[in-house]
């Protein structure tokens, strides 16, 4: 049987239109990470932040190497 691999891709809006929703966005991201770290199998994470440009935080990184964001 093939190993279970889950790939999570987060695309998070950090533009001005999200003002006031930062805590919800960060909380959702951190909650999903915590839940997925408990699941069996390998989990790979890609995280992109964007506004007028973009910032690649994680590029297919094993979830064990991904820290919560603040």
mmJSON file of the N, C-alpha and C atoms, coordinates in Angstrom:
{"data_MODEL":{"atom_site":{
"group_PDB":["ATOM","ATOM","ATOM","ATOM","ATOM","ATOM","ATOM","ATOM","ATOM","ATOM","ATOM","ATOM","ATOM","ATOM","ATOM","ATOM","ATOM","ATOM","ATOM","ATOM","ATOM","ATOM","ATOM","ATOM","ATOM","ATOM","ATOM","ATOM","ATOM","ATOM","ATOM","ATOM","ATOM","ATOM","ATOM","ATOM","ATOM","ATOM","ATOM","ATOM","ATOM","ATOM","ATOM","ATOM","ATOM","ATOM","ATOM","ATOM","ATOM","ATOM","ATOM","ATOM","ATOM","ATOM","ATOM","ATOM","ATOM","ATOM","ATOM","ATOM","ATOM","ATOM","ATOM","ATOM","ATOM","ATOM","ATOM","ATOM","ATOM","ATOM","ATOM","ATOM","ATOM","ATOM","ATOM","ATOM","ATOM","ATOM","ATOM","ATOM","ATOM","ATOM","ATOM","ATOM","ATOM","ATOM","ATOM","ATOM","ATOM","ATOM","ATOM","ATOM","ATOM","ATOM","ATOM","ATOM","ATOM","ATOM","ATOM","ATOM","ATOM","ATOM","ATOM","ATOM","ATOM","ATOM","ATOM","ATOM","ATOM","ATOM","ATOM","ATOM","ATOM","ATOM","ATOM","ATOM","ATOM","ATOM","ATOM","ATOM","ATOM","ATOM","ATOM","ATOM","ATOM","ATOM","ATOM","ATOM","ATOM","ATOM","ATOM","ATOM","ATOM","ATOM","ATOM","ATOM","ATOM","ATOM","ATOM","ATOM","ATOM","ATOM","ATOM","ATOM","ATOM","ATOM","ATOM","ATOM","ATOM","ATOM","ATOM","ATOM","ATOM","ATOM","ATOM","ATOM","ATOM","ATOM","ATOM","ATOM","ATOM","ATOM","ATOM","ATOM","ATOM","ATOM","ATOM","ATOM","ATOM","ATOM","ATOM","ATOM","ATOM","ATOM","ATOM","ATOM","ATOM","ATOM","ATOM","ATOM","ATOM","ATOM","ATOM","ATOM","ATOM","ATOM","ATOM","ATOM","ATOM","ATOM","ATOM","ATOM","ATOM","ATOM","ATOM","ATOM","ATOM","ATOM","ATOM","ATOM","ATOM","ATOM","ATOM","ATOM","ATOM","ATOM","ATOM","ATOM","ATOM","ATOM"],
"id":[1,2,3,4,5,6,7,8,9,10,11,12,13,14,15,16,17,18,19,20,21,22,23,24,25,26,27,28,29,30,31,32,33,34,35,36,37,38,39,40,41,42,43,44,45,46,47,48,49,50,51,52,53,54,55,56,57,58,59,60,61,62,63,64,65,66,67,68,69,70,71,72,73,74,75,76,77,78,79,80,81,82,83,84,85,86,87,88,89,90,91,92,93,94,95,96,97,98,99,100,101,102,103,104,105,106,107,108,109,110,111,112,113,114,115,116,117,118,119,120,121,122,123,124,125,126,127,128,129,130,131,132,133,134,135,136,137,138,139,140,141,142,143,144,145,146,147,148,149,150,151,152,153,154,155,156,157,158,159,160,161,162,163,164,165,166,167,168,169,170,171,172,173,174,175,176,177,178,179,180,181,182,183,184,185,186,187,188,189,190,191,192,193,194,195,196,197,198,199,200,201,202,203,204,205,206,207,208,209,210],
"type_symbol":["N","C","C","N","C","C","N","C","C","N","C","C","N","C","C","N","C","C","N","C","C","N","C","C","N","C","C","N","C","C","N","C","C","N","C","C","N","C","C","N","C","C","N","C","C","N","C","C","N","C","C","N","C","C","N","C","C","N","C","C","N","C","C","N","C","C","N","C","C","N","C","C","N","C","C","N","C","C","N","C","C","N","C","C","N","C","C","N","C","C","N","C","C","N","C","C","N","C","C","N","C","C","N","C","C","N","C","C","N","C","C","N","C","C","N","C","C","N","C","C","N","C","C","N","C","C","N","C","C","N","C","C","N","C","C","N","C","C","N","C","C","N","C","C","N","C","C","N","C","C","N","C","C","N","C","C","N","C","C","N","C","C","N","C","C","N","C","C","N","C","C","N","C","C","N","C","C","N","C","C","N","C","C","N","C","C","N","C","C","N","C","C","N","C","C","N","C","C","N","C","C","N","C","C","N","C","C","N","C","C"],
"label_atom_id":["N","CA","C","N","CA","C","N","CA","C","N","CA","C","N","CA","C","N","CA","C","N","CA","C","N","CA","C","N","CA","C","N","CA","C","N","CA","C","N","CA","C","N","CA","C","N","CA","C","N","CA","C","N","CA","C","N","CA","C","N","CA","C","N","CA","C","N","CA","C","N","CA","C","N","CA","C","N","CA","C","N","CA","C","N","CA","C","N","CA","C","N","CA","C","N","CA","C","N","CA","C","N","CA","C","N","CA","C","N","CA","C","N","CA","C","N","CA","C","N","CA","C","N","CA","C","N","CA","C","N","CA","C","N","CA","C","N","CA","C","N","CA","C","N","CA","C","N","CA","C","N","CA","C","N","CA","C","N","CA","C","N","CA","C","N","CA","C","N","CA","C","N","CA","C","N","CA","C","N","CA","C","N","CA","C","N","CA","C","N","CA","C","N","CA","C","N","CA","C","N","CA","C","N","CA","C","N","CA","C","N","CA","C","N","CA","C","N","CA","C","N","CA","C","N","CA","C","N","CA","C","N","CA","C","N","CA","C","N","CA","C","N","CA","C"],
"label_alt_id":[null,null,null,null,null,null,null,null,null,null,null,null,null,null,null,null,null,null,null,null,null,null,null,null,null,null,null,null,null,null,null,null,null,null,null,null,null,null,null,null,null,null,null,null,null,null,null,null,null,null,null,null,null,null,null,null,null,null,null,null,null,null,null,null,null,null,null,null,null,null,null,null,null,null,null,null,null,null,null,null,null,null,null,null,null,null,null,null,null,null,null,null,null,null,null,null,null,null,null,null,null,null,null,null,null,null,null,null,null,null,null,null,null,null,null,null,null,null,null,null,null,null,null,null,null,null,null,null,null,null,null,null,null,null,null,null,null,null,null,null,null,null,null,null,null,null,null,null,null,null,null,null,null,null,null,null,null,null,null,null,null,null,null,null,null,null,null,null,null,null,null,null,null,null,null,null,null,null,null,null,null,null,null,null,null,null,null,null,null,null,null,null,null,null,null,null,null,null,null,null,null,null,null,null,null,null,null,null,null,null],
"label_comp_id":["UNK","UNK","UNK","UNK","UNK","UNK","UNK","UNK","UNK","UNK","UNK","UNK","UNK","UNK","UNK","UNK","UNK","UNK","UNK","UNK","UNK","UNK","UNK","UNK","UNK","UNK","UNK","UNK","UNK","UNK","UNK","UNK","UNK","UNK","UNK","UNK","UNK","UNK","UNK","UNK","UNK","UNK","UNK","UNK","UNK","UNK","UNK","UNK","UNK","UNK","UNK","UNK","UNK","UNK","UNK","UNK","UNK","UNK","UNK","UNK","UNK","UNK","UNK","UNK","UNK","UNK","UNK","UNK","UNK","UNK","UNK","UNK","UNK","UNK","UNK","UNK","UNK","UNK","UNK","UNK","UNK","UNK","UNK","UNK","UNK","UNK","UNK","UNK","UNK","UNK","UNK","UNK","UNK","UNK","UNK","UNK","UNK","UNK","UNK","UNK","UNK","UNK","UNK","UNK","UNK","UNK","UNK","UNK","UNK","UNK","UNK","UNK","UNK","UNK","UNK","UNK","UNK","UNK","UNK","UNK","UNK","UNK","UNK","UNK","UNK","UNK","UNK","UNK","UNK","UNK","UNK","UNK","UNK","UNK","UNK","UNK","UNK","UNK","UNK","UNK","UNK","UNK","UNK","UNK","UNK","UNK","UNK","UNK","UNK","UNK","UNK","UNK","UNK","UNK","UNK","UNK","UNK","UNK","UNK","UNK","UNK","UNK","UNK","UNK","UNK","UNK","UNK","UNK","UNK","UNK","UNK","UNK","UNK","UNK","UNK","UNK","UNK","UNK","UNK","UNK","UNK","UNK","UNK","UNK","UNK","UNK","UNK","UNK","UNK","UNK","UNK","UNK","UNK","UNK","UNK","UNK","UNK","UNK","UNK","UNK","UNK","UNK","UNK","UNK","UNK","UNK","UNK","UNK","UNK","UNK"],
"label_asym_id":["A","A","A","A","A","A","A","A","A","A","A","A","A","A","A","A","A","A","A","A","A","A","A","A","A","A","A","A","A","A","A","A","A","A","A","A","A","A","A","A","A","A","A","A","A","A","A","A","A","A","A","A","A","A","A","A","A","A","A","A","A","A","A","A","A","A","A","A","A","A","A","A","A","A","A","A","A","A","A","A","A","A","A","A","A","A","A","A","A","A","A","A","A","A","A","A","A","A","A","A","A","A","A","A","A","A","A","A","A","A","A","A","A","A","A","A","A","A","A","A","A","A","A","A","A","A","A","A","A","A","A","A","A","A","A","A","A","A","A","A","A","A","A","A","A","A","A","A","A","A","A","A","A","A","A","A","A","A","A","A","A","A","A","A","A","A","A","A","A","A","A","A","A","A","A","A","A","A","A","A","A","A","A","A","A","A","A","A","A","A","A","A","A","A","A","A","A","A","A","A","A","A","A","A","A","A","A","A","A","A"],
"label_entity_id":["1","1","1","1","1","1","1","1","1","1","1","1","1","1","1","1","1","1","1","1","1","1","1","1","1","1","1","1","1","1","1","1","1","1","1","1","1","1","1","1","1","1","1","1","1","1","1","1","1","1","1","1","1","1","1","1","1","1","1","1","1","1","1","1","1","1","1","1","1","1","1","1","1","1","1","1","1","1","1","1","1","1","1","1","1","1","1","1","1","1","1","1","1","1","1","1","1","1","1","1","1","1","1","1","1","1","1","1","1","1","1","1","1","1","1","1","1","1","1","1","1","1","1","1","1","1","1","1","1","1","1","1","1","1","1","1","1","1","1","1","1","1","1","1","1","1","1","1","1","1","1","1","1","1","1","1","1","1","1","1","1","1","1","1","1","1","1","1","1","1","1","1","1","1","1","1","1","1","1","1","1","1","1","1","1","1","1","1","1","1","1","1","1","1","1","1","1","1","1","1","1","1","1","1","1","1","1","1","1","1"],
"label_seq_id":[1,1,1,2,2,2,3,3,3,4,4,4,5,5,5,6,6,6,7,7,7,8,8,8,9,9,9,10,10,10,11,11,11,12,12,12,13,13,13,14,14,14,15,15,15,16,16,16,17,17,17,18,18,18,19,19,19,20,20,20,21,21,21,22,22,22,23,23,23,24,24,24,25,25,25,26,26,26,27,27,27,28,28,28,29,29,29,30,30,30,31,31,31,32,32,32,33,33,33,34,34,34,35,35,35,36,36,36,37,37,37,38,38,38,39,39,39,40,40,40,41,41,41,42,42,42,43,43,43,44,44,44,45,45,45,46,46,46,47,47,47,48,48,48,49,49,49,50,50,50,51,51,51,52,52,52,53,53,53,54,54,54,55,55,55,56,56,56,57,57,57,58,58,58,59,59,59,60,60,60,61,61,61,62,62,62,63,63,63,64,64,64,65,65,65,66,66,66,67,67,67,68,68,68,69,69,69,70,70,70],
"pdbx_PDB_ins_code":[null,null,null,null,null,null,null,null,null,null,null,null,null,null,null,null,null,null,null,null,null,null,null,null,null,null,null,null,null,null,null,null,null,null,null,null,null,null,null,null,null,null,null,null,null,null,null,null,null,null,null,null,null,null,null,null,null,null,null,null,null,null,null,null,null,null,null,null,null,null,null,null,null,null,null,null,null,null,null,null,null,null,null,null,null,null,null,null,null,null,null,null,null,null,null,null,null,null,null,null,null,null,null,null,null,null,null,null,null,null,null,null,null,null,null,null,null,null,null,null,null,null,null,null,null,null,null,null,null,null,null,null,null,null,null,null,null,null,null,null,null,null,null,null,null,null,null,null,null,null,null,null,null,null,null,null,null,null,null,null,null,null,null,null,null,null,null,null,null,null,null,null,null,null,null,null,null,null,null,null,null,null,null,null,null,null,null,null,null,null,null,null,null,null,null,null,null,null,null,null,null,null,null,null,null,null,null,null,null,null],
"Cartn_x":[0.838,0.0,0.882,0.551,1.33,1.165,2.225,2.183,1.213,0.522,-0.412,0.375,0.16,0.779,-0.334,-0.339,-1.291,-0.507,-0.979,-0.323,-1.277,-0.844,-1.628,-1.036,-1.885,-1.453,-2.282,-1.606,-2.258,-1.905,-2.914,-2.717,-3.421,-2.627,-3.164,-3.057,-4.178,-4.268,-3.836,-2.806,-2.372,-2.539,-3.399,-3.633,-4.494,-4.607,-5.396,-6.849,-7.383,-8.791,-9.039,-7.984,-8.11,-7.915,-7.772,-7.562,-8.671,-8.28,-9.225,-9.48,-9.038,-9.259,-7.969,-6.9,-5.597,-5.631,-6.242,-6.276,-7.032,-8.137,-8.905,-8.088,-7.391,-6.585,-5.454,-4.735,-3.623,-4.137,-5.243,-5.824,-6.242,-6.838,-7.244,-6.058,-5.011,-3.782,-3.184,-3.008,-2.389,-3.226,-4.533,-5.428,-5.316,-5.284,-5.159,-3.822,-2.746,-1.436,-1.464,-1.994,-2.026,-2.815,-3.952,-4.781,-4.054,-3.434,-2.768,-1.522,-0.859,0.322,-0.042,-1.305,-1.762,-2.184,-2.364,-2.835,-1.689,-1.999,-0.953,-0.537,0.665,1.169,1.958,2.538,3.368,2.487,2.826,2.102,3.116,2.858,3.717,2.95,3.626,2.963,3.62,2.78,3.203,2.364,3.022,2.307,2.775,1.809,2.086,1.286,1.953,1.285,1.259,0.159,0.127,-0.585,-0.153,-0.838,-0.59,0.212,0.549,1.616,2.31,3.293,3.016,3.99,3.8,5.079,4.909,6.028,5.795,6.749,6.662,7.274,6.429,6.914,7.402,6.657,7.003,6.812,7.786,7.735,7.842,6.693,6.613,7.489,7.286,8.038,7.295,8.03,7.404,6.794,5.579,4.838,5.583,6.425,7.171,8.151,8.507,9.406,8.687,7.352,6.559,6.106,6.465,6.074,4.786,4.108,2.908,3.29,2.366,2.639,1.991,2.542,2.032,1.709],
"Cartn_y":[-1.18,0.0,1.243,2.211,3.445,4.285,5.0,5.879,7.031,7.441,8.562,9.867,10.691,12.015,13.036,14.04,15.143,16.395,17.14,18.399,19.546,20.45,21.63,22.844,23.623,24.861,25.99,26.926,28.09,29.31,30.063,31.328,32.37,33.149,34.057,35.51,36.203,37.608,38.495,39.302,40.232,41.679,41.886,43.233,44.041,45.301,46.197,45.792,45.118,44.699,43.671,43.071,42.073,42.688,44.002,44.693,44.329,43.96,43.557,42.058,41.346,39.898,39.103,39.791,39.13,38.002,38.253,37.236,35.991,36.196,35.049,34.246,34.946,34.279,33.477,34.114,33.449,32.276,32.483,31.42,30.216,30.473,29.383,28.598,29.323,28.688,27.81,28.388,27.659,26.457,26.611,25.513,24.355,24.677,23.635,22.911,23.665,23.029,22.058,22.517,21.675,20.393,20.514,19.34,18.375,18.903,18.048,17.377,18.015,17.402,16.135,16.003,14.828,13.68,13.949,12.935,12.02,10.764,9.856,10.198,9.823,10.044,11.338,11.513,12.685,13.853,15.048,16.26,17.278,17.802,18.793,20.116,21.223,22.525,23.535,24.254,25.423,26.59,27.693,28.875,30.102,30.833,32.061,33.188,34.31,35.535,36.485,37.227,38.174,39.461,40.523,41.814,42.327,43.375,43.811,42.909,42.164,41.159,39.886,39.008,37.781,37.423,36.626,36.117,34.627,33.823,32.371,32.004,31.59,31.221,29.782,28.885,27.46,26.922,26.198,25.643,24.12,23.468,22.012,21.514,22.142,21.851,20.81,19.837,18.873,19.636,19.277,20.016,20.086,19.115,19.131,20.309,20.864,22.013,23.343,23.325,24.548,25.002,26.229,26.782,27.585,27.737,28.57,30.001,30.731,32.134,33.015,34.203,35.141,36.473],
"Cartn_z":[0.0,0.0,0.0,-0.817,-0.922,0.346,0.696,1.86,1.606,2.665,2.56,2.571,1.561,1.5,1.318,2.184,2.085,1.745,0.767,0.412,0.708,1.591,1.949,1.251,0.612,-0.03,0.567,1.235,1.826,0.99,0.588,-0.115,0.744,1.475,2.482,2.025,2.057,1.65,2.809,2.61,3.652,3.2,2.212,1.69,2.664,2.391,3.23,3.355,2.353,2.413,3.513,4.023,5.095,6.481,6.525,7.793,8.783,9.975,11.001,11.036,10.016,9.95,10.151,10.498,10.638,11.666,12.804,13.868,13.42,12.692,12.188,11.183,10.297,9.271,9.909,10.825,11.51,12.346,13.049,13.867,13.036,11.876,10.989,10.465,10.073,9.59,10.685,11.874,12.98,13.413,13.409,13.772,12.782,11.501,10.471,10.603,10.856,11.044,12.216,13.346,14.545,14.283,13.62,13.325,12.391,11.348,10.366,10.929,11.896,12.515,13.277,13.675,14.417,13.504,12.232,11.291,10.858,10.567,10.088,8.659,8.319,6.967,6.858,5.699,5.43,5.004,5.51,5.133,4.627,3.442,2.795,2.744,3.077,3.166,2.231,1.504,0.736,1.238,1.591,2.077,1.309,0.771,0.03,0.667,0.952,1.391,0.206,0.037,-1.074,-0.702,-1.338,-1.389,-2.8,-2.981,-4.347,-4.975,-4.162,-4.592,-3.804,-3.737,-2.96,-2.225,-1.175,-0.383,-0.165,-0.567,-0.4,0.951,1.891,3.228,3.295,2.682,2.692,1.29,0.808,-0.547,-0.462,-0.33,-0.213,0.958,2.099,3.318,4.151,4.696,5.596,6.767,7.14,8.166,9.496,9.783,11.043,11.103,9.947,9.898,9.773,9.84,9.697,11.077,11.425,12.724,12.59,13.701,13.731,13.383,12.769,12.465,13.523,13.696,14.704,14.071],
"occupancy":[1.0,1.0,1.0,1.0,1.0,1.0,1.0,1.0,1.0,1.0,1.0,1.0,1.0,1.0,1.0,1.0,1.0,1.0,1.0,1.0,1.0,1.0,1.0,1.0,1.0,1.0,1.0,1.0,1.0,1.0,1.0,1.0,1.0,1.0,1.0,1.0,1.0,1.0,1.0,1.0,1.0,1.0,1.0,1.0,1.0,1.0,1.0,1.0,1.0,1.0,1.0,1.0,1.0,1.0,1.0,1.0,1.0,1.0,1.0,1.0,1.0,1.0,1.0,1.0,1.0,1.0,1.0,1.0,1.0,1.0,1.0,1.0,1.0,1.0,1.0,1.0,1.0,1.0,1.0,1.0,1.0,1.0,1.0,1.0,1.0,1.0,1.0,1.0,1.0,1.0,1.0,1.0,1.0,1.0,1.0,1.0,1.0,1.0,1.0,1.0,1.0,1.0,1.0,1.0,1.0,1.0,1.0,1.0,1.0,1.0,1.0,1.0,1.0,1.0,1.0,1.0,1.0,1.0,1.0,1.0,1.0,1.0,1.0,1.0,1.0,1.0,1.0,1.0,1.0,1.0,1.0,1.0,1.0,1.0,1.0,1.0,1.0,1.0,1.0,1.0,1.0,1.0,1.0,1.0,1.0,1.0,1.0,1.0,1.0,1.0,1.0,1.0,1.0,1.0,1.0,1.0,1.0,1.0,1.0,1.0,1.0,1.0,1.0,1.0,1.0,1.0,1.0,1.0,1.0,1.0,1.0,1.0,1.0,1.0,1.0,1.0,1.0,1.0,1.0,1.0,1.0,1.0,1.0,1.0,1.0,1.0,1.0,1.0,1.0,1.0,1.0,1.0,1.0,1.0,1.0,1.0,1.0,1.0,1.0,1.0,1.0,1.0,1.0,1.0,1.0,1.0,1.0,1.0,1.0,1.0],
"B_iso_or_equiv":[0.0,0.0,0.0,0.0,0.0,0.0,0.0,0.0,0.0,0.0,0.0,0.0,0.0,0.0,0.0,0.0,0.0,0.0,0.0,0.0,0.0,0.0,0.0,0.0,0.0,0.0,0.0,0.0,0.0,0.0,0.0,0.0,0.0,0.0,0.0,0.0,0.0,0.0,0.0,0.0,0.0,0.0,0.0,0.0,0.0,0.0,0.0,0.0,0.0,0.0,0.0,0.0,0.0,0.0,0.0,0.0,0.0,0.0,0.0,0.0,0.0,0.0,0.0,0.0,0.0,0.0,0.0,0.0,0.0,0.0,0.0,0.0,0.0,0.0,0.0,0.0,0.0,0.0,0.0,0.0,0.0,0.0,0.0,0.0,0.0,0.0,0.0,0.0,0.0,0.0,0.0,0.0,0.0,0.0,0.0,0.0,0.0,0.0,0.0,0.0,0.0,0.0,0.0,0.0,0.0,0.0,0.0,0.0,0.0,0.0,0.0,0.0,0.0,0.0,0.0,0.0,0.0,0.0,0.0,0.0,0.0,0.0,0.0,0.0,0.0,0.0,0.0,0.0,0.0,0.0,0.0,0.0,0.0,0.0,0.0,0.0,0.0,0.0,0.0,0.0,0.0,0.0,0.0,0.0,0.0,0.0,0.0,0.0,0.0,0.0,0.0,0.0,0.0,0.0,0.0,0.0,0.0,0.0,0.0,0.0,0.0,0.0,0.0,0.0,0.0,0.0,0.0,0.0,0.0,0.0,0.0,0.0,0.0,0.0,0.0,0.0,0.0,0.0,0.0,0.0,0.0,0.0,0.0,0.0,0.0,0.0,0.0,0.0,0.0,0.0,0.0,0.0,0.0,0.0,0.0,0.0,0.0,0.0,0.0,0.0,0.0,0.0,0.0,0.0,0.0,0.0,0.0,0.0,0.0,0.0],
"pdbx_formal_charge":[null,null,null,null,null,null,null,null,null,null,null,null,null,null,null,null,null,null,null,null,null,null,null,null,null,null,null,null,null,null,null,null,null,null,null,null,null,null,null,null,null,null,null,null,null,null,null,null,null,null,null,null,null,null,null,null,null,null,null,null,null,null,null,null,null,null,null,null,null,null,null,null,null,null,null,null,null,null,null,null,null,null,null,null,null,null,null,null,null,null,null,null,null,null,null,null,null,null,null,null,null,null,null,null,null,null,null,null,null,null,null,null,null,null,null,null,null,null,null,null,null,null,null,null,null,null,null,null,null,null,null,null,null,null,null,null,null,null,null,null,null,null,null,null,null,null,null,null,null,null,null,null,null,null,null,null,null,null,null,null,null,null,null,null,null,null,null,null,null,null,null,null,null,null,null,null,null,null,null,null,null,null,null,null,null,null,null,null,null,null,null,null,null,null,null,null,null,null,null,null,null,null,null,null,null,null,null,null,null,null],
"auth_seq_id":[1,1,1,2,2,2,3,3,3,4,4,4,5,5,5,6,6,6,7,7,7,8,8,8,9,9,9,10,10,10,11,11,11,12,12,12,13,13,13,14,14,14,15,15,15,16,16,16,17,17,17,18,18,18,19,19,19,20,20,20,21,21,21,22,22,22,23,23,23,24,24,24,25,25,25,26,26,26,27,27,27,28,28,28,29,29,29,30,30,30,31,31,31,32,32,32,33,33,33,34,34,34,35,35,35,36,36,36,37,37,37,38,38,38,39,39,39,40,40,40,41,41,41,42,42,42,43,43,43,44,44,44,45,45,45,46,46,46,47,47,47,48,48,48,49,49,49,50,50,50,51,51,51,52,52,52,53,53,53,54,54,54,55,55,55,56,56,56,57,57,57,58,58,58,59,59,59,60,60,60,61,61,61,62,62,62,63,63,63,64,64,64,65,65,65,66,66,66,67,67,67,68,68,68,69,69,69,70,70,70],
"auth_comp_id":["UNK","UNK","UNK","UNK","UNK","UNK","UNK","UNK","UNK","UNK","UNK","UNK","UNK","UNK","UNK","UNK","UNK","UNK","UNK","UNK","UNK","UNK","UNK","UNK","UNK","UNK","UNK","UNK","UNK","UNK","UNK","UNK","UNK","UNK","UNK","UNK","UNK","UNK","UNK","UNK","UNK","UNK","UNK","UNK","UNK","UNK","UNK","UNK","UNK","UNK","UNK","UNK","UNK","UNK","UNK","UNK","UNK","UNK","UNK","UNK","UNK","UNK","UNK","UNK","UNK","UNK","UNK","UNK","UNK","UNK","UNK","UNK","UNK","UNK","UNK","UNK","UNK","UNK","UNK","UNK","UNK","UNK","UNK","UNK","UNK","UNK","UNK","UNK","UNK","UNK","UNK","UNK","UNK","UNK","UNK","UNK","UNK","UNK","UNK","UNK","UNK","UNK","UNK","UNK","UNK","UNK","UNK","UNK","UNK","UNK","UNK","UNK","UNK","UNK","UNK","UNK","UNK","UNK","UNK","UNK","UNK","UNK","UNK","UNK","UNK","UNK","UNK","UNK","UNK","UNK","UNK","UNK","UNK","UNK","UNK","UNK","UNK","UNK","UNK","UNK","UNK","UNK","UNK","UNK","UNK","UNK","UNK","UNK","UNK","UNK","UNK","UNK","UNK","UNK","UNK","UNK","UNK","UNK","UNK","UNK","UNK","UNK","UNK","UNK","UNK","UNK","UNK","UNK","UNK","UNK","UNK","UNK","UNK","UNK","UNK","UNK","UNK","UNK","UNK","UNK","UNK","UNK","UNK","UNK","UNK","UNK","UNK","UNK","UNK","UNK","UNK","UNK","UNK","UNK","UNK","UNK","UNK","UNK","UNK","UNK","UNK","UNK","UNK","UNK","UNK","UNK","UNK","UNK","UNK","UNK"],
"auth_asym_id":["A","A","A","A","A","A","A","A","A","A","A","A","A","A","A","A","A","A","A","A","A","A","A","A","A","A","A","A","A","A","A","A","A","A","A","A","A","A","A","A","A","A","A","A","A","A","A","A","A","A","A","A","A","A","A","A","A","A","A","A","A","A","A","A","A","A","A","A","A","A","A","A","A","A","A","A","A","A","A","A","A","A","A","A","A","A","A","A","A","A","A","A","A","A","A","A","A","A","A","A","A","A","A","A","A","A","A","A","A","A","A","A","A","A","A","A","A","A","A","A","A","A","A","A","A","A","A","A","A","A","A","A","A","A","A","A","A","A","A","A","A","A","A","A","A","A","A","A","A","A","A","A","A","A","A","A","A","A","A","A","A","A","A","A","A","A","A","A","A","A","A","A","A","A","A","A","A","A","A","A","A","A","A","A","A","A","A","A","A","A","A","A","A","A","A","A","A","A","A","A","A","A","A","A","A","A","A","A","A","A"],
"auth_atom_id":["N","CA","C","N","CA","C","N","CA","C","N","CA","C","N","CA","C","N","CA","C","N","CA","C","N","CA","C","N","CA","C","N","CA","C","N","CA","C","N","CA","C","N","CA","C","N","CA","C","N","CA","C","N","CA","C","N","CA","C","N","CA","C","N","CA","C","N","CA","C","N","CA","C","N","CA","C","N","CA","C","N","CA","C","N","CA","C","N","CA","C","N","CA","C","N","CA","C","N","CA","C","N","CA","C","N","CA","C","N","CA","C","N","CA","C","N","CA","C","N","CA","C","N","CA","C","N","CA","C","N","CA","C","N","CA","C","N","CA","C","N","CA","C","N","CA","C","N","CA","C","N","CA","C","N","CA","C","N","CA","C","N","CA","C","N","CA","C","N","CA","C","N","CA","C","N","CA","C","N","CA","C","N","CA","C","N","CA","C","N","CA","C","N","CA","C","N","CA","C","N","CA","C","N","CA","C","N","CA","C","N","CA","C","N","CA","C","N","CA","C","N","CA","C","N","CA","C","N","CA","C","N","CA","C","N","CA","C","N","CA","C","N","CA","C"],
"pdbx_PDB_model_num":[1,1,1,1,1,1,1,1,1,1,1,1,1,1,1,1,1,1,1,1,1,1,1,1,1,1,1,1,1,1,1,1,1,1,1,1,1,1,1,1,1,1,1,1,1,1,1,1,1,1,1,1,1,1,1,1,1,1,1,1,1,1,1,1,1,1,1,1,1,1,1,1,1,1,1,1,1,1,1,1,1,1,1,1,1,1,1,1,1,1,1,1,1,1,1,1,1,1,1,1,1,1,1,1,1,1,1,1,1,1,1,1,1,1,1,1,1,1,1,1,1,1,1,1,1,1,1,1,1,1,1,1,1,1,1,1,1,1,1,1,1,1,1,1,1,1,1,1,1,1,1,1,1,1,1,1,1,1,1,1,1,1,1,1,1,1,1,1,1,1,1,1,1,1,1,1,1,1,1,1,1,1,1,1,1,1,1,1,1,1,1,1,1,1,1,1,1,1,1,1,1,1,1,1,1,1,1,1,1,1]
}}}
